[in-house]
Amino acid sequence: MTEILQSLAAVLAAFGLVSLGWLAVGALLLPGVCPARMVVAARGDGSGLEQTIKALLWLRRTGLWWGEVVIEDCGLDADGAALANALAQRNGVVFSRDDIDCI
């Protein structure tokens, strides 16, 4: 019985060491702190806007990207503007209505 417990402890210890190595290599491979601004051009009723913003916020939460998200009004209707305002209340999301060249 003690041989089984020792084997189990050895497997768990090996798994722990591999996990620590994985985290160390991951920290070395991640890009340094280089904040960038992600501008999302929103049009019409804002279809797909919520999914895009959630995906960008997920990237920021996981540490794969640092920066702020800007929702640029490129012809939103009333429903789209309401959605953009609701999304802009989240941390790090800005809703801009500046007149710029929308692509």
N, C-alpha and C positions, 0 to 999 in steps of 0.2 A: 504493500500500500504506500509506503514512503517513496518508493521508486516512481510511482505514478504522480505523486505530489511534487517530487523534485523535477520530473519531466515537465509537468504543467507549469511550475514556477520558471523553469528555463525558457519555455515557449513564451510565456508572458513577458519575461525580461527581454528576450530577443525582440518581441513585438514593440516593446517600449523604446528600445534603442533605435530600431528602424524608424519609429514615429518621430523621435527627436531629430534624427538625421534628416528625415524628410522635411521637417519644419525649418531646420537650419539651412538646407539647400534652397527651400522656397523663399526664405527671407533674403538670401543672397541674390536670387534671380529676379525678385520684384524690382520694378523701377524705383529710383530714388524719389524724393519728394519734389515733384514738378507739377504744381497745380495748373490745371487747364480749365478753360471754360467751354462747356458743351452747349452749343446753341441749337435748339430744336425749332425749326420753322413750322408753325402750326397754321393750318388753313381750314376753312369751312366749319364743319361741326366738331373738328378735333378728333376725328376717328383715328384710333391708334395712338393718340397722344398719351393716354394714361399708361398704356403698356410700355411705351418708350421711356417715360419718366420713371416708372417703377424699375425698369431694367437698369437705368443709369444710377438710380439710388442704390440698387443692389450691388452694383460694381463698387460704389463708394463705401458701402457698409463692409464689404469683404476686403477692402484695402487694395483692390486692384487698380483703383483710379482715385485721384484726389482732385477736387475742384468743385465748381458750382455749375448748376444746370440753369440755363436761361431758355424760357419759352418765348419765342419771338412771334408776335402777331403779324401774320402775313395774309390777312383777310379772314379772320375768324368771324363767324356769325354770333348771335347772342348765346346760343347753347355752347358753342366752342369757347367763347370768352368766359362763361361761367365755369366751365370745366377747368380752364387754364387758371382762373383765380383760385379755385378750390385746390388745385395741385400746387400753386405757388405758396400756399400756407404751410407747406412742409419745409423742413429745415434745409436750406441751401438751394431752394428753387426760386428763381426770380421770373416774374412775368413782365415782359417789356413790350410796350406799345409804340416804341420809337419808329419813325418812318425811315427804314433802311431798305436797301435793295434785297428783296427776297428772291432766292433762287428757286 
